Amino acid sequence: FSMGKIVVDTRVCKGCGYCIQACPKHVIRMGEQRNSCGYGNRCPEQIEGAECVACKTCAIVCPDSAITVYK
C-alpha cells in the first residue's frame, strides 16, 4: 500500500502548528520555509522518510485549509 504525502500551501499557512499536534503518526514538523505573504512564522512539513497514512487529520484541523493530503 502506498504512503501518503502532505503538501502545505505556504501562501496561506500561518504556522499555528495544529497539524503537528493532531498528526497521529507524528510525521509533521515545523520546517524552515516561511509564509510567503508576510506572516513571519515557519510552515510545517512532512518529515522525510516518515510514513504518512493519509488520514487527513492535519488537513481537517488546519484553520486556513493550507494542507492537501495525497495518497
TORPA-628963 format. One line per field, with one value per residue: residue in three letters; y negated, x, z negated of N, C-alpha, C in turn. Coordinates in nm, 2 decimals. Layout:
// residues N
residuo <- ALA,...
n.y <- Y,...
n.x <- X,...
n.z <- Z,...
ca.y <- Y,...
ca.x <- X,...
ca.z <- Z,...
c.y <- Y,...
c.x <- X,...
c.z <- Z,...
END
This chain:
// residues 71
residuo <- PHE,SER,MET,GLY,LYS,ILE,VAL,VAL,ASP,THR,ARG,VAL,CYS,LYS,GLY,CYS,GLY,TYR,CYS,ILE,GLN,ALA,CYS,PRO,LYS,HIS,VAL,ILE,ARG,MET,GLY,GLU,GLN,ARG,ASN,SER,CYS,GLY,TYR,GLY,ASN,ARG,CYS,PRO,GLU,GLN,ILE,GLU,GLY,ALA,GLU,CYS,VAL,ALA,CYS,LYS,THR,CYS,ALA,ILE,VAL,CYS,PRO,ASP,SER,ALA,ILE,THR,VAL,TYR,LYS
n.y <- 0.12,-0.23,-0.51,-0.82,-1.17,-1.50,-1.83,-2.16,-2.47,-2.74,-3.00,-3.06,-2.93,-2.99,-2.89,-2.78,-2.53,-2.34,-2.12,-1.96,-1.89,-1.74,-1.52,-1.18,-1.00,-1.14,-1.26,-1.51,-1.82,-2.14,-2.33,-2.50,-2.68,-2.98,-3.16,-3.30,-3.53,-3.73,-3.66,-3.60,-3.34,-3.00,-2.73,-2.41,-2.08,-1.76,-1.51,-1.38,-1.06,-0.97,-0.78,-0.87,-0.81,-0.91,-1.00,-1.24,-1.40,-1.62,-1.81,-1.84,-1.97,-2.21,-2.55,-2.73,-2.59,-2.50,-2.27,-1.99,-1.66,-1.38,-1.05
n.x <- 0.08,0.04,0.21,0.11,0.12,0.18,0.11,0.19,0.04,0.22,0.15,-0.08,-0.06,-0.02,0.15,0.06,0.07,-0.12,-0.16,0.07,0.04,-0.20,-0.14,-0.16,0.04,0.27,0.43,0.48,0.66,0.79,0.90,1.17,1.09,0.92,0.61,0.49,0.36,0.39,0.34,0.54,0.60,0.72,0.65,0.48,0.61,0.63,0.80,1.10,1.10,0.92,0.63,0.34,0.00,-0.21,-0.44,-0.57,-0.61,-0.46,-0.52,-0.79,-0.79,-0.66,-0.69,-0.67,-0.71,-0.48,-0.35,-0.30,-0.37,-0.22,-0.26
n.z <- 0.00,0.06,-0.07,-0.23,-0.14,-0.24,-0.14,-0.19,-0.16,-0.14,-0.11,-0.25,-0.49,-0.84,-1.03,-1.27,-1.39,-1.46,-1.30,-1.35,-1.61,-1.59,-1.43,-1.41,-1.36,-1.40,-1.19,-1.10,-1.11,-1.22,-0.96,-0.78,-0.59,-0.53,-0.56,-0.27,-0.24,-0.42,-0.70,-0.97,-1.05,-1.05,-0.83,-0.85,-0.76,-0.60,-0.76,-0.63,-0.48,-0.67,-0.76,-0.64,-0.67,-0.53,-0.66,-0.68,-0.90,-0.97,-0.76,-0.82,-1.07,-1.01,-1.03,-0.82,-0.58,-0.45,-0.39,-0.18,-0.12,0.02,0.15
ca.y <- 0.00,-0.35,-0.61,-0.95,-1.28,-1.63,-1.95,-2.28,-2.59,-2.84,-3.13,-3.08,-2.88,-3.09,-2.83,-2.76,-2.40,-2.25,-1.99,-1.89,-1.84,-1.65,-1.41,-1.06,-0.93,-1.23,-1.27,-1.66,-1.90,-2.28,-2.34,-2.62,-2.77,-3.07,-3.20,-3.39,-3.65,-3.83,-3.61,-3.57,-3.21,-2.89,-2.64,-2.27,-2.00,-1.62,-1.46,-1.30,-0.92,-0.93,-0.71,-0.93,-0.72,-0.99,-1.00,-1.38,-1.47,-1.75,-1.90,-1.87,-2.07,-2.33,-2.66,-2.80,-2.50,-2.51,-2.14,-1.89,-1.52,-1.29,-0.91
ca.x <- 0.00,0.13,0.21,0.05,0.21,0.12,0.16,0.14,0.04,0.29,0.09,-0.19,-0.02,0.03,0.24,0.00,0.12,-0.23,-0.14,0.17,-0.02,-0.31,-0.10,-0.15,0.17,0.39,0.52,0.49,0.74,0.80,1.01,1.25,1.03,0.83,0.49,0.54,0.27,0.42,0.34,0.68,0.61,0.77,0.55,0.51,0.65,0.63,0.94,1.14,1.10,0.81,0.52,0.21,-0.11,-0.31,-0.57,-0.62,-0.64,-0.39,-0.60,-0.92,-0.77,-0.60,-0.79,-0.65,-0.72,-0.35,-0.29,-0.36,-0.31,-0.22,-0.24
ca.z <- 0.00,0.08,-0.18,-0.19,-0.14,-0.26,-0.07,-0.27,-0.08,-0.22,-0.09,-0.34,-0.62,-0.94,-1.12,-1.40,-1.45,-1.49,-1.22,-1.41,-1.73,-1.56,-1.35,-1.50,-1.33,-1.43,-1.07,-1.06,-1.19,-1.17,-0.86,-0.77,-0.49,-0.60,-0.49,-0.16,-0.23,-0.53,-0.83,-0.99,-1.10,-0.97,-0.79,-0.87,-0.65,-0.64,-0.79,-0.52,-0.52,-0.77,-0.70,-0.65,-0.63,-0.46,-0.73,-0.65,-1.02,-0.96,-0.67,-0.88,-1.18,-0.96,-1.02,-0.69,-0.47,-0.38,-0.37,-0.09,-0.15,0.13,0.11
c.y <- -0.12,-0.44,-0.74,-1.05,-1.41,-1.74,-2.07,-2.40,-2.71,-2.98,-3.16,-3.02,-2.98,-3.02,-2.80,-2.63,-2.31,-2.11,-1.90,-1.82,-1.73,-1.52,-1.28,-0.98,-1.01,-1.24,-1.42,-1.73,-2.05,-2.28,-2.47,-2.72,-2.85,-3.11,-3.31,-3.52,-3.74,-3.78,-3.56,-3.42,-3.11,-2.80,-2.50,-2.20,-1.85,-1.58,-1.36,-1.15,-0.88,-0.88,-0.77,-0.82,-0.78,-0.99,-1.14,-1.45,-1.61,-1.85,-1.94,-1.98,-2.20,-2.44,-2.74,-2.72,-2.50,-2.38,-2.05,-1.76,-1.44,-1.14,-0.84
c.x <- 0.09,0.11,0.15,0.16,0.13,0.19,0.10,0.15,0.10,0.24,-0.02,-0.16,0.03,0.12,0.19,0.04,0.01,-0.21,-0.04,0.12,-0.12,-0.26,-0.08,-0.02,0.29,0.49,0.53,0.58,0.74,0.92,1.08,1.18,0.93,0.72,0.54,0.46,0.28,0.41,0.48,0.71,0.66,0.65,0.58,0.55,0.64,0.78,0.98,1.15,1.00,0.69,0.38,0.11,-0.22,-0.44,-0.64,-0.65,-0.58,-0.47,-0.73,-0.90,-0.71,-0.70,-0.78,-0.67,-0.59,-0.28,-0.37,-0.29,-0.33,-0.19,-0.15
c.z <- 0.00,-0.04,-0.13,-0.19,-0.16,-0.19,-0.14,-0.17,-0.17,-0.20,-0.19,-0.48,-0.72,-1.04,-1.26,-1.47,-1.48,-1.42,-1.29,-1.54,-1.70,-1.49,-1.44,-1.48,-1.36,-1.31,-1.02,-1.16,-1.14,-1.08,-0.87,-0.68,-0.57,-0.50,-0.39,-0.15,-0.35,-0.67,-0.86,-1.03,-1.00,-0.94,-0.82,-0.75,-0.70,-0.66,-0.68,-0.56,-0.61,-0.69,-0.72,-0.60,-0.56,-0.53,-0.72,-0.78,-1.02,-0.88,-0.74,-0.99,-1.13,-0.95,-0.89,-0.57,-0.38,-0.35,-0.27,-0.11,-0.03,0.09,0.22
END
